Amino acid sequence: MAAPSFVIPGTVRENCALLRKSFPEVGLLLFETQACLDYGPGDLPGPGEFPELRFHAHLPLDLPWDAGLERIAAILAALLAKVAHLKPWGWVLHPPPPQMDLAKLAQVFARLGVDPADVLLENTREQDLAGIWEQAARAGFSVCLDLGHLLAYDQKDALALPGLWPRTRLLHLNAPGPGGRHESLARLDDQDRATLAAMLARFTPGGVVLLEVFDPARLEESLNVLAQSAGRILEHP
C-alpha cells in the first residue's frame, strides 16, 4: 500500500515524515522536470532517514519527447541520480508519442541501469495502452493501471489486453473528478466499485496499490473504501 508524496503542502521530505506513520511506501511524484532537478538537500528524505519506507517514482509529465532520445536520456540520468539514495523499485512513465520507438526507449533505460521491466507504462487520456501494447510488451515494459483514467476516458476494454495482468505491477486508485481532479474512492458509484473490485481480484499478488489522492481526508476515506472492497473479495473469491 502506497501514498503519493504530495498529500500536504510541503516538501517530499515533510510528506514522507507524515505518511510513514500509516503507509509502508511512498510514490515520489517527479511530475515537473526542472523543479525536480532543482531539488535541494532538504527537499527529499536523506539517506536512511525513513528506513521503514520504500519508494517508487513517477517520472515527469513534461518530458521533451520532441527533443529526441539523447535529451531524454540526459534528463532521466539526472533524475535517477537525484533519487538514487531512496532506491525506487520502479518508475511510472506516461507513454511517449506514438511515433516514439519503444524498443529504443527501453535501450535508453537499460543503458542507465534500469531494467525495462521496472518501467511501468500508465494508461492516460492520450494512450489507453491498446495502441502500443504489442510494441510495449516486446520492449519488456511493465504496466501501471490507473483506475481514474480508466473510468474517465472509457478505457475498460484495456483490461482485456492479452498478458496485461502479469505485467501490471502497480495500481493507481482514485475516482475521476471534474477537470481531471483526483477524488476519493468514496465517490465511485456501484458500477465503478465493481470495476475496482474486478481489478483488485486480478491484480498480481505482491503488486503495489497507490491511493492517488492529494489530501489527508480523501486519502483516509479512500483507504476505508479500499479495505471494504478488499474484504468483499476475500469473502467471495
Secondary structure, DSSP 8 states (H G I E B T S, - for coil): -EEES-SSSS-HHHHHHHHTTT-SEEEEE--SHHHHHT--TTTS--TTSSTT-EEEEE--S---GGG-HHHHHHHHHHHHHHHGGG--S-EEE----TTS-HHHHHHHHHHTT--GGGEEEE--SS--SGGGHHHHHHHT-EEEEEHHHHHHTT-GGGGGSTTHHHHEEEEEE-EE-GGG-EE-GGG--HHHHHHHHHHHHHS-TT-EEEE---SHHHHHHHHHHHHHHHHHHHH--
